[in-house]
Amino acid sequence: MTSEEMAVMFGTALVTNVFWYTIKDFYLNKNSKIDRISKIELPPEIISNTEEIDPDRIMKQRFGELILNFAKTLDENFARDDLNLFYDKINSVRTRKRIYSEKDYKLGEYNPITNIIFYGIREPRKLDDIGFYHELFHLATTFVYSKYKYMVGFEQSKYDVRLKQYHLIGKGLNEGYTELLAQRFFAPKGYYNSDYNPAPYDKQTIIAGAVERVVGKEQMQKLFLHADLKSLTMELYRYVSEKEIINFLKDCDYTVIDEDKKNEEELIIRYKKIFIFLLKAYSNKLNALVSTGIMSREEATINFNFYTANLYYISDESPAERLKYINFELVDLSNLVVSETITVNFVDNIKKGI
């Protein structure tokens, strides 16, 4: 298969159900071992690249001003060593318009093989500025390892020549964190609201933010820009098991499956498992901080309550149903930070629907 054929196939797969359907079958998930996730190794030519952005060429592209603003924002907030993937591709990026139907779940997309950003041009499937920044973050975190394998942020994808299909892991977490950073750096306050302009990947963004609280903001941003899913899993491995991490990634992937392939009952189960994973990881981190004297139990209580506040929104169940579920799970998670204040406030917030 030629590289041109692969490019066409990648581009096609990105807009078909086949691409989504293979998420659960990703071969790296077998045996739930972290060592089956690839460690990224950038070639010397990318690491030593000192090329600067070419504004004249960029301005010839649609959204040229947004691309330049994106580059300026990254330069102001991150070290150049963290932007090797971005500068490797930014001067060769192309933008192309595409008409999406109302049935499409997307407004735009980035093709890592051809280095093209596609954008919707008709309402209501028109890509807005924040959506374009989302796609630029995909570009900035992409490493094409070979014509059969690429990494985008916390997502790893491989084409199986024998089966003629893609296998991937980390897409759910990656989409959530990509959107989180797009909003963090570019969305004006109040840009999204639930009634008139709902945020894309809203639950995945909450999940990614919760993972960031476990790993640390600067560390997670750095790993994301280096497309280093392997190191992210090792950070989480300090607090939860290999099997739990892999299952968490698989559960997150399931939440971004195309709507036509999604089972709603199964989706509720996956979100519950995600909730418990995050709760366990963060509480184990707090326990470690308390036991080593880095944090007081009172501080841990405050942090725990703050952490759980947003997690309730990843469930579509009523507050009463969530309360019943959480009461059951609190009994099972014996390694939570033990405090009557935590338990009372935790349950009270659920009752209020917070």
VOGU-3710 file (C-alpha; in Angstrom, 3 decimals, decimal comma):
1> mtseemavmf> 0,000/0,000/0,000  1,432/3,369/-1,001  1,605/6,382/1,298  -0,929/8,102/-0,964  -3,365/5,220/-0,517  -2,825/5,340/3,229  -3,531/9,059/3,242  -6,808/8,512/1,447  -7,693/5,656/3,750  -6,903/7,667/6,896
11> gtalvtnvfw> -8,968/10,563/5,603  -11,895/8,308/4,823  -11,713/6,469/8,131  -11,915/9,712/10,062  -15,455/10,269/8,819  -16,855/6,744/8,841  -18,304/4,523/11,507  -15,623/1,915/10,818  -13,060/4,130/12,529  -15,144/4,382/15,682
21> ytikdfylnk> -16,273/0,781/15,705  -12,737/-0,536/16,194  -12,055/1,431/19,381  -13,010/-1,398/21,717  -10,803/-3,863/19,823  -7,550/-1,956/20,088  -4,788/-4,514/20,297  -2,779/-2,591/22,909  -5,580/-3,187/25,384  -5,050/-6,930/25,491
31> nskidriski> -3,941/-8,176/28,917  -4,379/-4,632/30,279  -0,655/-3,914/30,302  0,768/-0,407/30,219  3,926/-1,680/28,514  1,801/-2,381/25,423  1,325/1,366/24,990  4,065/2,787/22,793  6,668/5,188/24,133  7,144/8,074/21,731
41> elppeiisnt> 10,674/8,639/20,442  11,068/11,732/18,264  13,736/11,653/15,545  16,687/14,076/15,931  15,558/16,240/13,016  12,343/17,133/14,840  14,036/17,700/18,202  16,718/19,936/16,707  14,370/21,821/14,377  14,762/25,590/14,800
51> eeidpdrimk> 12,435/26,598/11,976  10,177/29,541/12,760  6,654/30,102/11,548  6,295/31,610/8,072  3,559/34,274/8,463  3,375/35,054/4,735  2,633/31,457/3,862  0,251/31,009/6,771  -1,790/34,069/5,819  -2,506/32,499/2,441
61> qrfgelilnf> -4,523/29,830/4,279  -8,094/30,210/5,451  -8,017/31,044/9,189  -4,458/32,345/8,772  -4,929/34,945/11,525  -6,120/32,248/13,913  -3,093/30,095/13,110  -0,726/32,978/13,859  -2,569/33,780/17,083  -2,378/30,120/18,082
71> aktldenfar> 1,391/30,086/17,478  1,821/33,296/19,468  -0,181/31,886/22,396  1,820/28,661/22,469  5,112/30,576/22,387  3,971/32,730/25,317  2,883/29,800/27,462  5,215/26,908/26,663  8,937/26,272/26,213  10,154/25,775/22,652
81> ddlnlfydki> 11,267/22,239/23,540  7,606/21,410/24,203  6,558/22,650/20,761  8,712/20,460/18,518  5,694/18,640/17,089  3,929/21,922/16,396  6,805/23,565/14,539  7,463/20,389/12,585  4,106/20,720/10,792  2,750/24,242/11,096
91> nsvrtrkriy> 4,351/25,721/7,958  3,057/22,897/5,763  -0,508/22,797/7,132  -3,365/23,305/4,705  -6,999/24,190/5,358  -9,874/22,853/3,290  -13,608/23,494/3,448  -16,027/20,611/3,825  -19,796/20,418/3,959  -21,068/18,456/6,942
101> sekdyklgey> -24,665/17,319/7,202  -26,797/17,839/10,298  -26,283/14,158/11,096  -22,514/14,622/11,374  -21,185/14,771/14,916  -18,297/17,039/13,921  -17,739/20,576/12,712  -14,180/20,037/11,532  -11,323/17,549/11,655  -7,574/17,232/11,375
111> npitniifyg> -6,022/14,590/9,130  -2,596/13,704/10,616  -1,357/11,954/7,476  -2,048/14,758/5,001  -1,648/17,614/7,548  -4,961/19,147/6,450  -7,551/20,813/8,682  -11,070/20,471/7,307  -13,712/22,927/8,470  -17,478/23,094/8,094
121> ireprklddi> -18,787/26,020/6,044  -22,566/25,867/6,473  -24,731/26,504/9,495  -25,357/24,759/11,804  -22,273/22,668/11,004  -19,915/25,615/10,671  -16,623/25,480/12,552  -16,177/28,409/14,939  -12,879/29,911/16,128  -12,622/27,738/19,256
131> gfyhelfhla> -13,334/24,657/17,166  -10,505/25,616/14,819  -8,146/26,052/17,784  -9,206/22,557/18,884  -8,054/21,193/15,522  -4,812/23,170/15,769  -4,093/21,486/19,105  -4,456/18,169/17,278  -1,866/19,371/14,773  0,427/20,616/17,549
141> ttfvyskyky> 0,436/17,214/19,262  0,666/14,844/16,285  3,571/12,563/15,480  3,246/10,289/12,448  5,392/7,340/13,447  4,901/5,538/10,126  2,287/5,281/7,410  0,573/2,701/9,613  0,834/4,372/13,004  0,424/7,843/14,479
151> mvgfeqskyd> 0,004/9,547/17,830  -2,142/12,596/18,527  -1,857/13,955/22,051  -2,984/11,105/24,308  -4,340/9,030/21,428  -2,438/6,249/19,687  -3,714/4,770/16,431  -2,443/1,911/14,305  -3,674/0,504/11,021  -3,929/-3,279/10,856
161> vrlkqyhlig> -3,016/-4,221/7,287  -4,305/-7,770/7,648  -7,705/-6,775/9,041  -7,823/-3,507/7,069  -9,019/-1,490/10,033  -7,749/0,918/12,657  -7,078/0,177/16,312  -6,723/3,004/18,773  -6,623/3,909/22,433  -6,849/7,205/24,305
171> kglnegytel> -9,204/9,038/21,936  -11,810/9,871/24,590  -9,274/11,349/27,002  -7,445/13,092/24,174  -10,553/14,810/22,801  -11,472/15,955/26,291  -8,052/17,407/27,039  -7,753/18,977/23,591  -11,039/20,786/24,150  -10,028/21,734/27,692
181> laqrffapkg> -6,906/23,506/26,429  -8,746/25,126/23,520  -11,172/26,646/26,014  -8,494/27,442/28,596  -6,380/29,494/26,216  -8,876/30,829/23,692  -12,516/30,807/24,835  -13,818/34,082/26,312  -15,593/33,767/29,652  -19,174/32,682/29,111
191> yynsdynpap> -18,527/31,639/25,501  -20,265/28,325/26,039  -23,569/27,836/27,804  -25,816/24,816/28,054  -28,874/26,402/26,414  -27,677/28,308/23,356  -24,095/27,293/22,696  -23,260/23,978/24,395  -19,600/23,081/24,669  -18,324/20,149/22,591
201> ydkqtiiaga> -17,005/17,129/24,470  -18,421/18,617/27,682  -18,190/15,454/29,779  -14,867/14,425/28,295  -13,514/17,868/29,208  -14,574/17,373/32,825  -12,939/13,938/32,870  -9,695/15,279/31,387  -9,648/18,103/33,936  -10,069/15,574/36,725
211> vervvgkeqm> -7,099/13,574/35,421  -5,090/16,792/35,311  -5,765/17,326/39,019  -4,181/13,936/39,692  -1,177/14,360/37,401  -0,609/18,109/37,774  -1,395/20,898/35,299  2,100/21,643/34,000  3,082/17,989/33,772  -0,062/16,952/31,905
221> qklflhadlk> 0,188/19,838/29,457  3,806/18,914/28,759  3,004/15,244/28,189  0,126/16,216/25,901  2,330/18,437/23,734  4,835/15,574/23,505  2,097/13,064/22,548  3,291/10,956/25,470  0,441/8,696/26,549  2,928/6,188/27,958
231> sltmelyryv> 4,332/8,643/30,512  0,834/9,778/31,439  -0,131/6,209/32,296  3,008/5,899/34,422  1,990/9,038/36,340  -1,409/7,477/37,056  0,249/4,167/37,959  1,464/5,821/41,171  -2,128/5,730/42,434  -4,025/3,011/40,543
241> sekeiinflk> -3,281/-0,327/38,892  -2,356/-1,056/35,277  -5,648/-2,794/34,661  -7,621/0,124/36,077  -5,756/2,617/33,869  -6,284/0,644/30,663  -9,954/0,053/31,475  -10,353/3,771/32,200  -8,922/4,667/28,794  -11,192/2,124/27,119
251> dcdytvided> -14,220/3,496/28,970  -13,348/7,040/27,889  -12,991/5,844/24,295  -16,454/4,319/24,426  -17,986/7,690/25,310  -16,907/9,191/21,971  -18,177/6,368/19,790  -20,469/7,563/17,018  -24,031/8,009/18,284  -25,371/5,309/15,960
261> kkneeeliir> -23,078/2,744/17,583  -23,576/3,791/21,190  -25,640/1,786/23,665  -27,131/4,202/26,200  -27,355/1,674/29,024  -23,744/0,693/28,478  -22,788/4,373/28,341  -24,202/4,958/31,841  -22,178/2,030/33,133  -19,000/3,402/31,524
271> ykkififllk> -19,473/6,845/33,062  -19,964/5,258/36,485  -16,715/3,335/36,092  -14,927/6,514/35,002  -16,316/8,360/38,028  -15,042/5,720/40,426  -11,626/5,526/38,761  -11,114/9,272/39,108  -12,364/9,289/42,667  -10,015/6,470/43,602
281> aysnklnalv> -6,972/7,953/41,867  -7,359/11,363/43,454  -8,187/10,066/46,916  -5,100/7,837/46,784  -3,040/10,877/45,858  -4,482/12,819/48,803  -3,792/9,913/51,132  -0,174/9,894/49,989  0,167/13,633/50,568  -1,393/13,377/54,028
291> stgimsreea> 0,687/10,349/55,070  3,935/12,067/54,073  3,037/15,279/55,859  2,887/17,362/52,690  -0,790/18,127/53,191  -2,961/18,285/56,305  -6,146/16,261/56,561  -8,125/19,476/56,590  -6,540/20,562/53,302  -7,221/17,125/51,876
301> tinfnfytan> -10,879/17,448/52,826  -11,183/20,772/51,022  -9,392/19,438/47,947  -11,509/16,299/47,882  -14,772/18,250/47,987  -13,573/20,632/45,289  -12,488/17,725/43,119  -15,790/15,882/43,309  -17,954/18,942/42,609  -17,649/18,756/38,814
311> lyyisdespa> -17,610/14,983/38,546  -21,345/14,755/39,158  -21,961/16,250/35,723  -20,575/13,267/33,866  -23,679/11,291/34,827  -27,070/11,805/33,185  -28,834/10,286/36,169  -30,965/12,284/38,569  -29,386/13,505/41,847  -31,354/10,837/43,716
321> erlkyinfel> -29,989/8,063/41,501  -26,457/9,398/41,844  -26,850/9,535/45,614  -27,902/5,895/45,764  -24,977/4,886/43,569  -22,359/6,934/45,404  -23,482/5,704/48,811  -22,873/2,175/47,571  -19,503/2,970/46,058  -18,242/4,872/49,082
331> vdlsnlvvse> -18,520/1,661/51,061  -16,438/-0,193/48,465  -13,668/2,394/48,269  -12,092/1,916/51,674  -8,966/3,844/50,709  -10,753/7,174/50,401  -9,625/9,948/52,721  -11,574/9,043/55,836  -13,458/12,008/57,213  -17,044/12,508/58,326
341> titvnfvdni> -16,902/16,034/56,908  -15,939/14,727/53,498  -18,708/12,147/53,439  -21,382/14,563/54,664  -20,431/17,337/52,234  -19,976/14,892/49,389  -23,438/13,390/49,774  -25,036/16,768/50,538  -23,739/18,212/47,268  -25,215/15,300/45,335
351> kkgi> -28,588/15,869/47,002  -28,479/19,476/45,809  -27,664/18,354/42,288  -24,330/20,179/42,301
//
